[in-house]
Amino acid sequence: MRKIKVIDAIMGAGKTSWAVDHVSSAEESQRFIYITPYLDEIKRIRTAVTNRTFIEPNNANEERRKLRSLKELIAAGSDIAATHSLFQTADDELVELLTEAGYTLILDEVMDVIEIANISRQDIEILVESGKVEIDESRVNWISEEYVEGRFYDIKQLSRAGNLFYHRGRFLVWTFPARVFNAFDDVYVMTYLFDAQLQRYYYDLHGIEYEYHSVRKGEHGRYVLTEYDRMSEQRTELMSLIDVYDGPLNEIGRLPNSFSATWLKAADSATITAAKNSMRNYLRNICKASASEILWTTKKDRARSLVSKGFTSSFLHCNARATNEYADRWALAYLFNRYMHPFERAFFEDRGVTVNQDLLAVSDLLQWVWRSRIRKGEQIRLYLPSSRMRSLLTAWSNYEI
């Protein structure tokens, strides 16, 4: 397989426009699979490419599963647009269909290529003791033929795909099957700050080679790939569009771990109320923003306790990417301090892959901020109470990370 081409360019640089131009100018015999996080983006690519028809998988088949539809479309040689969540269910049969089929994969934003399976340590022991699974050098193999449906059906599917691991004797880790990428003729990954992404660590873990490119508008208005140069990102100019609040409302986030997942989970009601009031004070009294102008986030399981009246529809989860739905919002609050999940970090570091938590944190922050009107080159205001996250944003703007 050729090296994976990572198109690493800041949000709004024209990555999706390049993809549309690339697909539209390709030979008619070439086939594409376009994978994106959201259903709305599927509609966008289907509308933008006018000289070929992208088909979206559905569950109108005897198995009533989109994965079956995806496989049938591949077998028919169709151009396909689907979501990350569907592509993550790839199995051996899908790989077999893709092999030698001549497809090019365009992956819009990195995927969740590693996840902690939703199963307790006790249930893992039950599966082993009952003879449903066996552990072979940390890999989990499903060996029971009798078990068809039930509470462990997802575990059965993941293990049958050969990408489920028992880690540190405590939890199951799912990883996307690396052989899927090898089944394509070409793979393009469109993202920003790939060095920080879990998918990069996953590639390093599996020895998958990749190369960096950027994108720019070329002759006749078409977008073309260019040599990667992070110093050309104009970070200082972009930072000038973000009015980061600097005042007493930041006192609640003065500690390095303030607003981390652990901090949010342990915070008492008085602390949560103080954070809630600070956010409301900033957005309503300082910014004087209406609900339709506001965008805010925190760890999803703490959102209900931090939300103020009128803010419910303004919440956008903190790992949002690719969506343009909030491109009119300008008053922002980011009540989160991003660290890699300890289990994810341990999984990679135990296997000799070094991770960069600071770059990952600022990457997720920037992706979230770029859902707002800054993507149109317009000024925004940002309440970022975590002292760590503010310092990382400043370091990014100065090319220090």
N, C-alpha and C positions, 0 to 999 in steps of 0.2 A: 504494500500500500504506500502511496505517496504521503509525504508529511501533511498533517492536518494544518490548514491555513487558518490562523486565528486573526480575525480582523478586529484589532484592538484600537478602537477610536472612541472618543468621548461622545456622550449622548448628543444626538442632533447633528452629528458630523456627516450623516448620509449613508449609514450602513444598510438600512432597509432599501433606500433608493438604489444603492449599488446592486443589491440582490435582485430587485425588479429588473434593472437594466441587464444584469448578467443572464437571468433566466430568459428574458425577452429576446436577447440576441443569440441565444444558444441554437445549435443545430436542432432541427425538428426531431431527430432520432434520439437526442439526449433526454434523459428522464430525471426528474427532481423530486425530492421529498423535503418539504419545508416544515420545520418544527418550531413552534412558537409557544410562549407561555399561555396566551389567552385566546379564547374563541373569537373575540373581536378582531384580533390580528390575522386570523385565518381569513375572515371576510375581506380584510384590507388587501392581503396578497392576491386573493382570488379576483378582486376588482381591479387591482393595479396591473396585473399581467393580462393583456388582452389578446395575445396571439396563441395562447394555449390555455387549456382548462384544468385548473387544480380541483381535485375532488376531495371532499372531506369524509373520512370514514364515519360509518353510522352503525347502529345495532340492528338494522333490518336484515338479519340473517338467522339461521336456525339456532345458532348458539346465543343470539341476542347480545353479542359482545363486539365492541368496536375493534378489538384486536383481530378478530376474524375478518372483519371488513377490510382492515389495513392489509392483511395478508392477501386477500382476494384482489385488492387493487394493485398490489405489487406484482402478483402473478399475471395480471392483465396488462402490466406496463403503463399504468396511469401515472400522471403527475399528481402528487398527493400533498395536501396541507393538513397538519394535525397538531395536537397539543403535546407539550412536554409530558403531561400525565399519562397519555396513551403510549407514547414512545417508551416511557420508562418500564412498560410491561413487556418489552421485547424478550423473546425466548429463542430456543434453538431452531424452531421451525421458521421463525422470522429471519434469522440469520441465514438459514439455508436458502430461503427464497431470494434474499438480497444478493447472495454470492453469485457473481457472474451476471447479475441482472443489469449492470451498467448504470446504476443510480448515483446521483450526486446528492449529498446531504447538505442542506443549509440549516444550521441550528441558530435560531434567533435567541440570543442570551444563553448563558450556561444553564445546565440542568442540575437538579438535585441528584447527583450521581452516587451519593452515599446517604443512607438513612438508618436510624436505629429502629429496628422492627418493633412493632407494638405487641410485645409479649413479655411477661414477667419471667424472672429467673426460675420461679417455682414451676411455671407452665413448661419452660424448656426442659426441666428435669422430668416432668410428667411425660412429655413426648419421647424422651430418650428411654425412660424406664418402660414405657408401654410398647416399645419397638416400632414406633412410627418414624423416628429419625435415628440416624447414627452420625457421630462426629468423626470426620476423617481429617486429621491435621488442621483443625479449626473450621474446615468446610462442613456445612450441614447438608446431609443427604437424606431425602425423604424416601423411605423404603417400604412403607405400608401401601399395599394395593387395595385394601378394603376401604380405606378412608376416602370418601368422595366429596362431601360438602360438610360444613360445620364451622365452628369458631376458629379453627386453625387452617381454613382453606387458603388464606393469603400466604401463610407460612409455607404451605405445601407448594404453591405456585412459585414462590421465590426460590425455594430450595431446588425444585425441579429445573429451574432455569440455570442452576449452578452458580448462583451469585449471592449466597447467604453464608455468613461466617459467624462462628461462636468466638467472641472476643473476651479475653481475660476471665473466662469462666463466669461471666456475669450477664452478658447481653448479646443479642443477635444483631449483626450489622449487614444490611443489604447494600450491595454495590451494583451499579449498572454493568451488565456484561460487556467487557471491553471488546470482545470479538465482533460486536455489532459495528463498531467503527471500521474495523478491517474489511467489512463486507461491501463497503462503498468504493466507487472509483475515486471520488474526491469528497472531502469533508471541509466545510467552511463553518467556523464558529464566530458569530458576531457578538462582541461584548465590549466591556471596558475594564481596564485594570485586571487583565487575565492572570497576572502574576499572583493576585490575591485570592483567586477563586478555588473552591474545592475541586472543580473539574481539572484545574491545572495540576493539583497535587495527585489527583486520581490518574491523570496521564503519566506523571512521573512514576507513580507506583507501578503502573503496568508497562512502563517502557514505551509508551506511545509517543512518537516524535511529532513535534509541531513547530511552526515557524510564524513569525509575527508580520503582519501587514497593517497598513492604515488605509484610509479612503479619502478621496477628494473629488470634486467636480472637475471633469476634464473637458475636452473639446465637444462642442455641440450640446453641452449641458448634461452629458452622460457621466455617471460616476465610475471611477476607475480605482483599482488598488494601487497603492504607493508603498514606498519603503517606510517601515515603522520608525517614527521619531517622536518620542514622548515630549521632547522639548518644544514641539510645534503646537502643543495643545492650547496655548494661550490661557493658562490657568489663572494668571493674575487678572486678566480682563474678565474672565468668567466669575472669579471671586468678587469682583467689583459689583456684580449684580446681586450679591447676597448680603443683605444688611443683617449681620448676626448680632443679636441682642447682647449687650454687655452692661449689666447692672445688678442691683440687689436681688432680683428674682432668681439669679443663678446660684445664690448661696446654698440652696438645697442640693446642688450637684457638685459641691466643692471637692468631695473625696474622690480618689481615682476610680473606685468601683461604684460610685453612685449611678443609679439607673441601669446597672447590669441586671441580667436575668436573676441572679442570686439575690442582689439587693432588693429588687422589686418583689420577689417572693417573700423575703423576710421582713419587709417594711411594715411597721404597725399602722393602724388606721390614722393616727395623727400625722404621720409622715406622708401617707398617701393623700390625705386631705390637703396638706400643705402644697404638695406637688400639683394637685388638681386646681387649687386656687391660684397658684402661680401661673399655670398655663392659661386659665380663664382670664386672669388679670392682664396678661400680655396680649392675648388675641382680641379680647373685647375692649379693654380700656386703653391700652397703649396703641395697638394697631387700629382699633375701632372697626374691626372687620365683621362682616355678616357671615352667617353660616355657609353661604354659597361661595365665600372667598377663602374659607379656612380649610387647611389640611393638617391633620395631626396623626401621630402614631405612638405606640409603645408596644411592649410585649403583649401579644394577643390575649393571654389569660389575665392580664391586669387592666385591659381596656375598659371593662365595665365599671371598675371601681374608680377610674380616673376620668371618665367621661362627665362632662357638664351638660346641663340642659341645652338642647339645640345643637350639640356637637356630634351626635350619633352618626349622622349621614356624612360627616366630614372626616371620618376615620379611614385610613388606608394602611393596611398591614405593612410592617417595616421592611419586608423583603420584596416589596413590589418592584416589578420591572416591566418595561416595554409598553405599558398601557398609556394612552394619550387622553384618557377620560377626564383628567383633572387639570388640563392645560390652561385653565383660567384662574387657578388658585394662586394666591400670593402671600397669605398670612399663614406661616407654617410653624408647627411645634413638633420636635423630635425628642420624645421622652424615653430614650433608650441608649444604652451603652453596650455596643456590640462586641461580644467575645465569641470565639468558636466554641461549640458545644464540647465539653471536656472529653466525651466519648469519641467524638470525631477527631479531635486533636490527638488523643491517645492512639487511635487506630492508625493514623498516618505516621506519627512519630515512632511508634513501636516497630514500624516497618522502614525506618530510616529516611522518611520524607519530612523535611523541615517546613513548618508553616509560618506565615507572617500574619499574626492576628491584627496588628495595627492597620496594615494595608487592607485587609478584609473589612475591617470596621468602617474605614472611610469610603471604601468602594460601595458598601451597602447604603451608607448615608447619602452619597452622591446619586446613586440610582434612584433612591426615594425622592430626594429633593428635585430631581429632574422630571418628576411627574407633574410638577407645577408649571407655571407660566414662564419660568426661566428658560424652558426649552424653546420659547419663542424670542429669546433675547431680551426679556422684560425683567425689571427689578422685582425681587421678592424680599420678604422679611422672615427671619428664622429665630425661633426660640430654641436654643440648644443648651439645656441646663447642665449636662454632663461636662465637667472640666476636661476630661480626657478626650471626648469627642470634639470639643472645640479646638483643642491643641492639635489633634490629628488633622482636622480640616485646614488649619493654618499651615501645618507642615506640608500637606498636599499642595496647597496653593503656591508654596515656595519651592516646589520640586524636591523637598527633603525626603519624601517617601514615594 
